């Protein structure tokens, strides 16, 4: 069941907006709908974390892949 906050829905109008943003930052979708960071040492920004949280809360995506 979708459960993103109203603020997240305002920022990310659709899943494709959040996905496009993450991909533009170098993230890749990995196995199990998790995400791989651009590099193992990359520290996600607050906007990147918000996009990830939106996709998790609204669309049941996974978090960051552990096999970085």
C-alpha contacts under 8 A as a table, 3 or more apart, distances in Angstrom:
res1	aa1	res2	aa2	distance
1	X	58	X	7.35
2	X	57	X	6.21
2	X	58	X	4.24
2	X	59	X	6.42
3	X	57	X	5.14
3	X	58	X	5.28
4	X	8	X	6.01
4	X	9	X	6.51
4	X	53	X	7.91
4	X	54	X	5.68
4	X	57	X	4.84
4	X	58	X	4.94
5	X	8	X	5.13
5	X	9	X	6.34
5	X	54	X	7.94
6	X	9	X	5.04
6	X	10	X	6.14
7	X	10	X	5.05
7	X	11	X	6.26
8	X	11	X	5.10
8	X	12	X	5.91
8	X	50	X	7.31
8	X	51	X	7.97
8	X	54	X	5.96
9	X	12	X	5.14
9	X	13	X	5.63
9	X	14	X	7.62
9	X	54	X	7.61
10	X	13	X	6.03
12	X	15	X	7.05
12	X	17	X	5.84
12	X	18	X	5.84
12	X	51	X	7.39
12	X	54	X	7.55
13	X	17	X	6.52
14	X	17	X	5.33
14	X	18	X	6.86
15	X	18	X	5.30
15	X	19	X	6.05
15	X	55	X	6.52
15	X	59	X	7.52
16	X	19	X	4.95
16	X	20	X	5.79
17	X	20	X	5.23
17	X	21	X	6.17
18	X	21	X	5.13
18	X	22	X	6.28
18	X	51	X	5.24
18	X	52	X	7.60
18	X	54	X	7.64
18	X	55	X	7.15
19	X	22	X	5.21
19	X	23	X	6.09
19	X	51	X	7.66
20	X	23	X	5.10
20	X	24	X	6.00
21	X	24	X	5.12
21	X	25	X	6.46
21	X	48	X	7.96
21	X	51	X	7.75
22	X	25	X	5.11
22	X	26	X	6.56
22	X	27	X	5.35
22	X	28	X	7.79
22	X	48	X	6.55
22	X	51	X	7.21
23	X	26	X	5.05
23	X	27	X	4.81
23	X	28	X	6.16
24	X	27	X	7.31
25	X	38	X	7.23
26	X	37	X	6.93
26	X	38	X	4.63
27	X	35	X	6.43
27	X	36	X	5.53
27	X	37	X	4.94
27	X	38	X	5.08
28	X	35	X	5.62
28	X	36	X	5.14
28	X	37	X	6.92
28	X	38	X	7.46
29	X	33	X	6.00
29	X	34	X	5.88
29	X	35	X	4.67
29	X	36	X	6.31
30	X	33	X	5.74
30	X	34	X	5.15
30	X	35	X	5.31
30	X	36	X	6.15
30	X	65	X	6.90
31	X	34	X	6.16
32	X	62	X	6.90
33	X	61	X	5.33
33	X	62	X	5.31
34	X	61	X	6.34
34	X	62	X	4.17
34	X	63	X	5.16
34	X	64	X	5.51
34	X	65	X	5.35
35	X	62	X	7.03
35	X	63	X	6.18
35	X	64	X	4.65
35	X	65	X	5.33
36	X	64	X	5.88
36	X	65	X	5.40
36	X	68	X	6.65
37	X	40	X	6.32
37	X	42	X	6.51
37	X	44	X	7.95
37	X	64	X	7.15
37	X	65	X	7.98
37	X	68	X	7.39
38	X	42	X	6.47
39	X	42	X	5.23
39	X	68	X	7.73
40	X	68	X	5.43
44	X	48	X	5.78
44	X	49	X	6.28
45	X	48	X	5.13
45	X	49	X	6.23
46	X	49	X	5.05
46	X	50	X	6.09
47	X	50	X	4.94
47	X	51	X	6.23
48	X	51	X	5.12
48	X	52	X	6.26
49	X	52	X	5.04
49	X	53	X	6.04
50	X	53	X	4.99
50	X	54	X	6.04
51	X	54	X	5.10
51	X	55	X	6.30
52	X	55	X	5.23
52	X	56	X	6.22
52	X	63	X	6.81
53	X	56	X	5.04
53	X	57	X	5.94
53	X	63	X	7.97
54	X	57	X	5.18
54	X	58	X	5.69
54	X	59	X	7.66
55	X	58	X	5.37
55	X	59	X	5.14
55	X	60	X	6.39
55	X	61	X	5.48
55	X	62	X	7.99
56	X	59	X	5.59
56	X	60	X	4.48
56	X	61	X	4.49
56	X	62	X	5.98
56	X	63	X	7.12
57	X	60	X	5.98
57	X	61	X	7.79
62	X	65	X	7.97
65	X	68	X	6.46
